[in-house]
Amino acid sequence: MSATTVPSVTIPRVTLPGTTTPPGTKTMPGTTTMPGAANRGAPGETETLKTFLSTTRPAQSPRPAPPASPASPASSVSPAAGARRRPDDRPDDPAWTQLVDEVREAGQYTTRSEAESVIRVVLSALGGHVVGDERVDLARALPEEAARVVASQIPATRPLTAAEFVDSVAARIEGATPATARWDVSSVLSVLPALVGDDLIDRVIAQLPPGYALLFGRAELSGT
């Protein structure tokens, strides 16, 4: 994906634990200010926040277009309808459409297909790290297409740290860097609380290593 000039937008400022925010600073998608956070930051927490938060969408190397698949009468034409269908054609799902639109807006993606691709990559990575009742409840709360991605993942042998999780996402996206992967991860995870509920997201974060709250757009407080 080539670097693009993103139109200027107004994004609420975030006061991070133990820091002050210069006027005009922008934040990663979905980041919010937690009440009392300024007085509860743990030592070294400021550097952790600076590592994960970016002011603008980073540039990313162009992703090569996938090779065209040869068409065949059996796969490209539906005998019943006689119309050409793409492999990813599915019945409209309003919840999936809403998720894609919100991620596209949060991540400033130029196309719906780009937002859909990022959603699948990030949720497939998350699906291997959420287990037990939280995994079941998350799949039930997500749109069917997103739930299928989460539920189909094999549980990870060990939980990745937040930084390792970002790196694993970068490895799955052609041309990605740690900076662009952090943007992609937050673009997806920061919209989930409004979709599936804060309580469920709190339970998911509680079973993950420290640092994941930042990826969900929340301040990482000491003792979290």
Long-range contacts (C-beta under 8 A, 24 or more apart in sequence): 1-60, 1-61, 1-62, 1-63, 1-114, 1-175, 2-59, 2-60, 2-62, 3-59, 3-60, 4-110, 6-56, 6-57, 6-108, 14-53, 14-219, 16-41, 16-45, 16-46, 16-49, 16-53, 16-219, 17-41, 17-42, 17-45, 17-46, 17-49, 17-219, 17-220, 17-221, 18-45, 18-46, 19-46, 19-49, 25-55, 26-55, 26-56, 27-53, 27-55, 28-52, 28-53, 28-54, 28-182, 28-183, 28-186, 28-190, 28-217, 29-106, 29-107, 29-183, 29-186, 29-187, 29-190, 29-191, 29-217, 30-106, 30-186, 30-187, 30-189, 30-190, 30-191, 30-216, 30-217, 31-186, 31-190, 31-214, 31-217, 31-218, 31-219, 32-217, 32-218, 32-219, 33-219, 34-218, 34-219, 34-221, 37-219, 37-221, 40-221, 40-222, 41-221, 41-222, 42-221, 42-222, 45-220, 45-222, 48-211, 48-214, 48-220, 49-214, 49-219, 49-220, 51-163, 52-162, 52-182, 52-211, 52-214, 52-215, 53-214, 54-179, 54-182, 54-183, 57-107, 57-108, 57-180, 57-183, 58-177, 58-179, 58-180, 58-183, 59-180, 60-175, 60-176, 60-177, 60-180, 61-174, 61-175, 61-176, 61-177, 62-175, 63-173, 63-174, 63-175, 64-174, 90-145, 93-143, 93-144, 93-145, 95-142, 95-143, 95-144, 95-195, 96-143, 96-144, 96-145, 96-146, 98-143, 98-195, 99-142, 99-143, 99-146, 99-191, 99-195, 102-191, 102-194, 102-195, 103-187, 103-188, 103-191, 106-186, 106-187, 106-190, 106-191, 107-183, 107-184, 107-187, 107-188, 109-187, 118-173, 118-184, 118-187, 118-188, 119-146, 119-149, 119-188, 120-149, 121-169, 121-172, 121-173, 121-184, 122-169, 122-184, 122-185, 122-188, 122-189, 123-149, 123-150, 123-188, 124-149, 124-150, 124-152, 124-153, 124-172, 125-165, 125-168, 125-169, 125-172, 125-185, 126-150, 126-189, 127-151, 127-152, 127-153, 128-153, 128-154, 128-155, 128-156, 129-155, 129-156, 129-159, 129-160, 129-165, 129-208, 130-204, 130-207, 130-208, 131-155, 131-207, 132-207, 133-203, 134-200, 134-203, 134-204, 134-207, 137-200, 137-203, 138-196, 138-200, 138-204, 141-195, 141-196, 141-197, 141-200, 142-195, 142-196, 159-208, 159-209, 160-209, 161-209, 161-210, 161-211, 162-208, 162-209, 162-210, 162-211, 162-212, 162-214, 162-215, 163-211, 165-212, 165-215, 166-215, 182-215, 185-215, 186-214, 186-215, 186-216, 186-217, 189-215, 189-216, 189-217, 190-215, 190-216, 190-217, 192-216, 193-217
